Amino acid sequence: MVLVRDVLLIGFCCALLAFVGASKRSLTRASEGRVAQVAQEMRETGDWVVPHLNGQVRVEKPPLSSWLVAGVSIAAGAARVESWHAAVPPGVAAVLLALLLYVWLRPPPLCPPLIKGGNRGGGNGGRVPGMMAALVLATAPGFVLQARSAELDILLALWVALAFWGYWEYRRAGRKGGLLLAYGALGLSVLTKGHVGAAIIIPALLCWEIWERHGAALPLPQKGMARWHLAGVAVLCLVVLPWGIPFLQQSGITWQDFSKEGLHRFGDKTSHSEVWYWYLLQMPGWFMPWFLLLPLALWQTWRRSADERSPLRRLCWAWLGWGVLLLSALAAKQRHYAIPLFPPLAMLLGDAVARWLAHCEPPRRRLAHLALGALGGLMALAALGAPLLAARAGMVAPGDERVVWFSAASAALFFLIGAAVVLRRDRGFSLWWAAFICAVVVFALTKEKQEAAEGPEDFCRQVREKVPPAAVLYDYDAVLPRRAEARKAVWRAQVLFYLQRRVTVSDKELAELLGDGGETYALVTQKHLDAAPPDRYEVLARVPRFLDHSYSVVLIKGKGAGTE
């Protein structure tokens, strides 16, 4: 009953964290628009094998994420893909990932206590490590942002975690099904983001196996091992090849194209390049406030005797260490690239705090409770300060002040009560779940609402109203650049998604295009408009600070429209 109760609590709270306000959420990033627009074009063309974006074959990413989005739209009975359909698969993946961590760190019924000579850390059936890991993961700011995004990286994180968990179950308990699950999850990662999953999983497991070779904690299974690995490879092929073979046949693309697309991120000619140690600086912020506990908890548990989770901790360090090293080698760096590394960090944090709470020395246990209580107080202050900062930045709509302040005050109250309970007992974390849910409501009513207001949806609606469906809509750097070699890098696909139509890139200069006569509609940036004669066009709509104030976009109509 305790397991069922915990699963229901974690699942319900994670679902609220991921989905509250999802029906009104807009696609504000180009990577979100690509997933949704590819799904829409799948529905329009009926081609579920070769992904297309604006009618062109999309080779950068496999189609699994767009399959899921299109499937959600069909299941919902919608005529076309809507923005909230794209939020469903990542949100479900976030819930499953938090539940996986809870199950992973929950010991089997006959497992020995967490710490020899004491049962505090393993109290309540050993719930503390799993509950803490799930809470840390689900409420880390970087994870919340990604769970509420339509990007595909949280799906990749789920498959990567399932692969590690399956292999862990195979090595810990000899479960052959776990090995097959690991290979199947590896195949799903290939369908989600190509070779990225394999680049994270395989080297990390090899490092861990070398680490564990001389230890007796996990004896290597010998009987039938090669046979089961071959069966796993067969499962991998069954997952990937039914799509991969027809894709290669129909698109004319080779696997070398995928490799080339991935390898270019090692170069320095990317639109989001950072210093090599960028992830080392950013990940603590993505895991605030929990990261504050990691150094202290590790110090308090240093040189402790080994327990039943020591091999798992080593696996997490191999997973995290190799992942950070791999990502640091890339020139291109963004937050969502690191999402597959969040589960091992959450498990290390959850396990370290649980071991600290279970310390055999009472003063150290007391220090753990004091640290968690102080953290709850800090989070209560942050919850109250968030509306003040949002109001100062103009992010609170006039009708939302009461809801924002009520949610912030509720979060602060839950944090304080939870901190008071944690000071006395190894509980109170359920109240923190409720507090984080209230905090996410504040986030949805401020930051997300501001992003939606600055997004392309309103302007695209004007374009749909003013441009006839049968007319050709030309594009001059508003949706994609004119140069063919640069198109892959700068797709503003969320604009394309809300336009609900394709755009055409002309090789002619804008002045020449307008001089051809006929019905001419074009989306242009201010740079191109300044180079065109003013007497050849009329302005139908204008957004002076489009997409995060980075540039201006104008919808124009040639004055020769309708002439012979």
C-alpha positions in Angstrom: 0.0 0.0 0.0 2.9 2.4 0.7 4.3 1.8 -2.8 0.9 2.5 -4.4 0.4 5.6 -2.3 3.9 7.0 -3.2 3.4 6.2 -6.9 0.1 8.0 -6.9 1.5 11.0 -5.1 4.6 11.4 -7.3 2.6 10.8 -10.5 -0.1 13.3 -9.5 2.3 16.0 -8.4 4.6 15.6 -11.4 1.5 15.7 -13.7 0.5 19.0 -12.2 4.0 20.4 -12.4 4.2 19.5 -16.1 0.6 20.2 -17.3 -0.9 23.0 -15.2 -1.8 25.7 -17.8 -0.8 23.5 -20.7 -3.9 24.2 -22.7 -3.0 27.9 -22.9 0.8 27.4 -23.4 2.3 28.7 -26.7 5.3 27.4 -28.7 7.9 30.1 -28.1 11.1 28.3 -29.3 12.0 27.2 -32.8 12.9 23.7 -31.6 9.3 23.3 -30.2 7.9 24.5 -33.5 10.0 22.0 -35.4 8.5 19.0 -33.5 4.9 20.3 -33.9 5.2 21.4 -37.5 6.8 18.1 -38.6 3.9 16.3 -36.9 1.4 18.5 -38.8 3.0 17.8 -42.1 2.9 14.1 -41.4 -0.8 14.4 -41.0 -1.2 16.5 -44.1 1.0 14.3 -46.4 0.4 10.9 -44.8 4.1 10.3 -45.0 5.1 8.9 -41.5 8.5 7.7 -42.6 10.3 10.7 -44.0 9.9 13.8 -41.8 9.4 17.1 -43.6 9.6 20.7 -42.6 8.0 23.3 -45.0 8.0 20.5 -47.6 11.7 19.8 -47.3 13.1 16.5 -45.9 14.3 17.0 -42.4 17.5 15.0 -41.7 18.6 16.5 -38.4 16.3 14.5 -36.1 14.4 11.2 -36.4 10.6 11.3 -36.2 9.6 9.6 -32.9 8.8 12.9 -31.1 6.7 14.1 -34.0 5.0 10.7 -34.2 3.9 11.1 -30.6 2.6 14.6 -31.1 0.7 13.6 -34.2 -0.7 10.7 -32.4 -1.9 12.9 -29.5 -3.7 15.2 -32.0 -5.4 12.3 -33.7 -6.5 10.8 -30.3 -7.9 14.2 -29.3 -9.9 14.3 -32.5 -8.4 17.6 -33.6 -8.3 18.6 -37.3 -4.7 19.8 -37.0 -1.9 19.8 -34.5 -2.4 22.3 -31.7 0.3 23.7 -29.4 -0.9 21.8 -26.3 -0.6 18.5 -28.2 3.1 19.0 -28.4 3.3 19.5 -24.7 1.8 16.1 -23.9 4.7 13.6 -24.7 7.3 15.6 -22.8 5.0 16.0 -19.8 4.2 12.3 -19.7 7.9 11.5 -20.1 8.7 13.7 -17.1 6.1 11.9 -14.9 7.5 8.5 -15.9 11.1 9.6 -15.3 10.3 10.7 -11.8 8.5 7.5 -11.1 11.4 5.5 -12.5 13.8 7.1 -10.0 11.5 6.3 -7.1 11.3 2.7 -8.1 15.0 2.5 -8.9 16.1 3.7 -5.4 13.4 1.8 -3.5 15.0 -1.4 -2.1 13.4 -4.8 -2.7 11.4 -6.2 0.2 14.2 -8.4 1.5 16.9 -5.8 1.0 19.1 -5.0 4.1 18.7 -1.6 5.8 20.3 1.4 4.2 23.0 1.7 6.9 24.2 -1.2 9.0 23.3 -0.7 12.6 20.5 1.8 12.0 17.1 1.8 10.3 16.3 5.5 10.2 17.4 6.0 6.5 15.5 2.9 5.4 12.5 3.7 7.5 9.0 3.4 6.0 10.3 0.7 3.7 13.3 2.7 2.5 11.1 5.4 1.0 13.4 8.4 1.7 16.0 7.9 -1.1 13.4 7.3 -3.8 11.1 10.1 -2.6 14.0 12.5 -2.4 15.4 11.6 -5.8 12.0 12.0 -7.4 11.4 15.3 -5.6 14.8 16.7 -6.6 14.4 15.7 -10.2 10.8 16.9 -10.6 11.4 20.3 -9.0 14.8 21.2 -10.3 14.2 24.4 -12.3 16.0 23.1 -15.4 13.8 20.0 -15.4 10.6 21.9 -14.9 11.4 24.2 -17.8 12.0 21.1 -20.0 9.0 19.2 -18.8 6.9 22.2 -19.8 8.5 22.5 -23.2 7.6 20.7 -26.4 11.2 19.9 -27.2 12.3 16.3 -27.5 15.2 16.1 -25.0 13.1 14.9 -22.1 12.0 11.9 -24.2 15.7 11.1 -24.8 16.3 11.4 -21.0 13.6 8.8 -20.4 15.0 6.3 -22.9 18.6 6.9 -21.6 17.4 6.3 -18.0 15.5 3.2 -18.9 18.5 1.8 -20.7 20.7 2.3 -17.6 18.0 0.9 -15.3 17.5 -2.2 -17.5 21.2 -2.9 -17.5 21.4 -2.3 -13.8 18.6 -4.8 -13.1 20.4 -7.3 -15.3 23.7 -6.8 -13.5 22.2 -6.6 -10.0 19.7 -9.4 -10.1 20.4 -11.2 -13.4 17.1 -10.2 -14.9 17.4 -11.0 -18.7 14.3 -8.8 -19.4 16.2 -5.9 -18.0 19.0 -6.3 -20.6 16.4 -6.6 -23.4 14.7 -3.4 -22.0 18.1 -1.6 -22.1 18.6 -2.5 -25.8 15.0 -1.5 -26.6 15.4 1.8 -24.8 18.6 2.4 -26.8 16.6 1.8 -30.0 14.0 4.4 -28.9 16.7 6.9 -28.2 18.0 6.4 -31.8 14.5 7.1 -33.1 14.3 10.2 -30.9 17.7 11.9 -31.4 19.9 9.6 -33.5 23.2 8.5 -32.1 23.2 10.8 -29.1 21.7 8.2 -26.7 24.2 5.6 -27.7 27.1 8.2 -27.2 25.9 8.7 -23.7 24.9 5.1 -22.7 27.6 2.8 -24.1 30.8 4.6 -23.0 29.4 5.2 -19.5 28.4 1.5 -19.1 31.9 0.4 -20.3 33.5 2.8 -17.7 31.3 1.4 -15.0 32.0 -2.2 -15.9 35.7 -1.5 -15.7 35.1 0.2 -12.4 33.2 -2.8 -11.0 35.5 -5.5 -12.5 37.5 -6.0 -9.3 34.6 -5.6 -6.9 32.5 -8.4 -5.4 29.3 -6.3 -5.0 28.1 -7.2 -8.5 29.6 -10.5 -9.8 29.5 -10.6 -13.6 27.0 -13.1 -14.9 28.7 -15.7 -17.1 26.1 -18.2 -18.3 24.5 -17.2 -21.5 25.6 -13.6 -21.4 26.7 -13.4 -25.1 23.4 -15.1 -26.2 21.3 -12.5 -24.3 23.4 -9.6 -25.7 22.7 -10.9 -29.2 19.0 -11.1 -28.4 19.3 -7.5 -27.2 20.9 -6.4 -30.5 18.0 -8.1 -32.3 15.5 -6.1 -30.1 17.5 -2.9 -31.1 17.2 -3.8 -34.8 13.5 -4.5 -34.4 12.9 -1.0 -33.0 15.1 1.0 -35.4 15.1 -0.8 -38.8 11.4 -0.8 -39.6 11.7 2.9 -39.9 15.4 3.2 -40.8 15.3 1.1 -43.9 12.3 2.7 -45.7 13.6 6.1 -44.6 16.9 5.5 -46.3 15.2 4.2 -49.4 12.6 7.0 -49.7 14.7 10.0 -48.7 18.0 9.4 -50.4 19.7 10.3 -47.1 22.5 8.2 -45.7 23.6 7.5 -42.2 26.7 9.6 -43.0 24.4 12.6 -43.2 23.2 12.0 -39.6 26.8 11.7 -38.5 27.8 14.9 -40.3 24.9 16.8 -38.7 26.1 15.6 -35.2 29.8 16.1 -35.8 29.4 19.8 -36.8 28.6 20.5 -33.2 32.2 19.8 -32.3 33.2 22.8 -34.4 33.1 26.5 -33.4 30.7 27.7 -36.1 27.5 27.3 -34.1 24.8 29.8 -33.1 25.1 28.8 -29.4 28.7 28.1 -28.6 30.0 28.5 -25.1 33.2 27.9 -23.1 34.1 24.2 -22.5 33.3 24.4 -18.8 29.8 25.9 -19.4 27.9 22.9 -18.1 29.9 22.8 -14.9 28.8 26.4 -14.2 25.2 26.0 -15.3 24.1 22.7 -13.8 24.2 23.9 -10.2 21.8 26.7 -11.1 19.5 24.2 -12.9 19.4 22.1 -9.7 18.8 25.0 -7.2 18.1 24.9 -4.3 18.9 21.2 -4.0 22.5 21.5 -5.3 23.3 23.5 -2.1 22.9 20.2 -0.2 25.2 18.1 -2.4 28.6 19.2 -1.1 27.5 19.1 2.6 25.7 15.8 2.2 28.7 14.2 0.4 31.0 15.5 3.1 28.8 14.1 5.9 28.7 10.6 4.2 32.4 10.5 3.2 34.2 7.4 4.1 31.0 5.7 5.2 30.9 1.9 4.9 29.6 0.5 1.6 25.9 -0.4 1.4 23.6 -2.0 -1.2 23.5 1.1 -3.3 27.3 1.7 -3.6 27.5 0.1 -7.1 24.5 2.3 -8.2 26.3 5.4 -6.9 29.3 4.5 -9.0 27.0 3.9 -12.0 25.5 7.4 -11.5 29.0 9.0 -11.3 30.1 7.2 -14.5 26.9 8.3 -16.2 27.2 11.9 -15.0 30.9 12.2 -15.4 31.0 10.8 -19.0 28.0 12.9 -20.0 29.5 16.2 -18.8 32.8 15.3 -20.5 31.0 14.5 -23.7 28.9 17.6 -23.7 31.8 19.8 -22.7 33.7 18.7 -25.8 30.9 20.1 -28.0 31.1 23.6 -29.2 27.2 23.9 -29.2 25.8 24.1 -25.7 22.2 24.5 -24.5 20.3 23.5 -21.4 18.2 20.8 -23.0 21.3 18.9 -24.2 22.1 18.1 -20.5 18.6 16.8 -19.6 19.7 13.1 -19.9 22.3 13.9 -17.2 19.7 15.1 -14.7 18.5 11.6 -13.4 22.0 10.5 -12.1 22.5 13.9 -10.4 19.0 13.6 -8.8 19.7 10.1 -7.6 23.1 11.1 -6.1 21.4 14.0 -4.3 18.5 11.9 -3.1 20.8 9.1 -1.9 23.3 11.5 -0.2 20.5 13.3 1.7 19.0 10.0 2.8 22.3 8.7 4.0 22.9 12.0 5.8 19.4 11.7 7.5 20.3 8.1 8.4 23.7 8.9 9.9 24.5 6.7 12.9 25.8 9.7 14.8 22.9 11.8 16.3 24.7 15.2 15.9 25.1 14.6 12.1 21.4 13.5 11.8 20.4 16.7 13.6 22.6 18.8 11.3 20.8 17.2 8.3 17.4 18.1 9.7 18.6 21.7 10.4 19.9 22.0 6.8 16.7 20.8 5.3 14.7 23.1 7.6 16.8 26.1 6.6 16.4 25.2 3.0 12.6 25.2 3.4 12.8 28.7 5.0 14.9 30.0 2.1 12.4 28.5 -0.5 9.6 30.2 1.4 11.3 33.6 1.1 12.0 32.9 -2.6 8.3 32.1 -3.1 7.2 35.4 -1.6 9.9 37.3 -3.5 8.9 35.9 -6.9 5.7 38.0 -7.3 7.6 41.1 -6.3 10.2 40.6 -9.0 7.6 39.6 -11.6 5.5 42.8 -10.8 8.6 45.0 -11.1 9.5 43.4 -14.5 5.9 44.0 -15.7 5.2 40.2 -16.0 1.9 40.1 -14.0 -1.2 40.7 -16.0 -3.8 43.1 -14.4 -6.3 40.3 -13.7 -3.8 37.8 -12.3 -2.4 39.7 -9.3 -4.6 37.9 -6.8 -4.0 34.4 -8.1 -0.2 35.1 -8.3 0.0 36.3 -4.8 -2.3 33.6 -3.4 -0.2 30.9 -5.1 3.0 32.4 -3.8 1.7 32.7 -0.3 0.4 29.1 -0.4 3.8 28.0 -1.6 5.6 29.8 1.2 3.2 28.4 3.8 3.7 24.8 2.6 7.5 25.3 2.5 7.5 26.6 6.1 5.2 23.8 7.4 7.2 21.2 5.6 10.4 22.7 7.0 9.0 22.5 10.5 8.1 18.8 10.1 11.4 18.0 8.5 13.2 19.5 11.5 11.7 16.8 13.7 11.2 13.8 11.4 12.3 12.4 8.1 9.1 13.5 6.5 7.4 16.6 5.3 8.4 16.3 1.7 4.8 15.8 0.6 4.1 19.4 1.7 7.1 20.5 -0.5 5.5 18.9 -3.5 2.4 21.0 -2.9 4.6 24.1 -2.5 6.4 23.5 -5.8 3.1 23.1 -7.6 2.0 26.5 -6.3 5.3 28.0 -7.4 4.8 26.5 -10.9 1.4 28.2 -11.0 3.2 31.5 -10.4 5.7 30.7 -13.1 2.9 29.9 -15.6 1.1 33.1 -14.9 4.1 35.3 -15.2 7.1 34.1 -17.3 5.2 31.8 -19.6 2.4 34.3 -20.1 5.0 37.0 -21.0 6.7 34.6 -23.5 3.3 33.9 -25.1 2.6 37.6 -25.4 6.0 38.2 -27.2 5.6 35.1 -29.4 4.5 34.9 -33.0 1.0 33.6 -32.6 -0.9 37.0 -32.9 1.1 38.2 -35.9 0.7 34.8 -37.6 -3.1 35.1 -37.1 -3.0 38.5 -38.9 -1.1 36.9 -41.8 -3.7 34.1 -42.1 -6.5 36.7 -42.2 -4.8 38.9 -44.8 -3.2 36.4 -47.2 -5.6 34.3 -49.3 -5.0 30.5 -48.7 -4.3 30.0 -52.5 -1.7 32.8 -52.7 2.0 32.2 -52.5 3.6 33.6 -49.4 7.3 34.6 -50.0 9.7 34.7 -47.1 12.7 37.0 -46.7 14.6 35.9 -43.5 11.4 36.0 -41.4 11.0 32.2 -41.2 14.2 30.9 -42.7 17.3 32.5 -44.4 17.4 32.8 -48.1 20.8 31.1 -48.5 20.3 27.3 -49.0 23.4 26.3 -47.1 22.2 28.2 -43.9 18.6 27.1 -43.9 19.0 24.1 -41.5 20.4 26.3 -38.7 17.9 29.1 -38.5 14.5 27.6 -39.0 12.0 29.7 -37.0 9.6 26.8 -37.1 7.2 28.1 -34.4 6.4 30.9 -36.9 5.8 28.3 -39.6 3.6 26.4 -37.2 1.3 29.3 -36.4 1.2 30.5 -40.0 -0.5 27.1 -40.8 1.0 27.2 -44.4 4.2 26.8 -46.2 6.5 29.7 -47.2 8.4 30.1 -50.4 12.0 31.4 -50.7 12.7 33.3 -53.8 16.1 33.7 -55.4 15.1 37.2 -56.6 15.8 40.4 -54.6 12.7 41.8 -53.0 12.6 44.9 -55.3 12.7 42.6 -58.3 10.0 40.3 -57.0 7.7 43.2 -56.3 8.3 44.6 -59.8 7.1 41.4 -61.5 3.4 42.4 -60.9 0.7 39.9 -60.0 -0.5 39.1 -56.5 2.6 39.2 -54.3 2.6 38.7 -50.5 5.9 38.5 -48.6 7.1 38.3 -45.0 10.2 40.5 -44.8 12.6 41.7 -42.1 13.2 45.4 -41.8 16.6 45.0 -43.5 15.0 43.8 -46.7 12.2 46.3 -46.6 14.6 49.2 -46.4 16.2 48.1 -49.7 12.8 47.9 -51.5 11.2 51.0 -53.3 8.3 52.3 -51.0 6.0 52.8 -54.0 6.0 49.1 -54.9 4.4 47.7 -51.8 1.8 48.4 -49.0 2.3 47.3 -45.4 -0.5 44.9 -44.2 0.9 44.1 -40.7 4.0 44.9 -38.7 5.7 43.6 -35.5 8.5 46.0 -34.5 10.1 43.7 -31.9 9.5 40.1 -33.1 10.6 37.0 -31.2 12.2 38.3 -28.0 12.9 41.8 -29.5 15.6 40.4 -31.8 14.3 41.8 -35.1 11.3 43.3 -36.9 9.0 41.5 -39.3 6.6 43.1 -41.8 3.8 41.5 -44.0 3.7 43.4 -47.3 1.6 43.2 -50.5 2.9 44.3 -53.9 1.0 47.3 -55.2 0.8 45.5 -58.6 -1.4 42.8 -57.1 -4.4 42.1 -59.3 -2.9 43.7 -62.4 -2.2 42.0 -65.7 
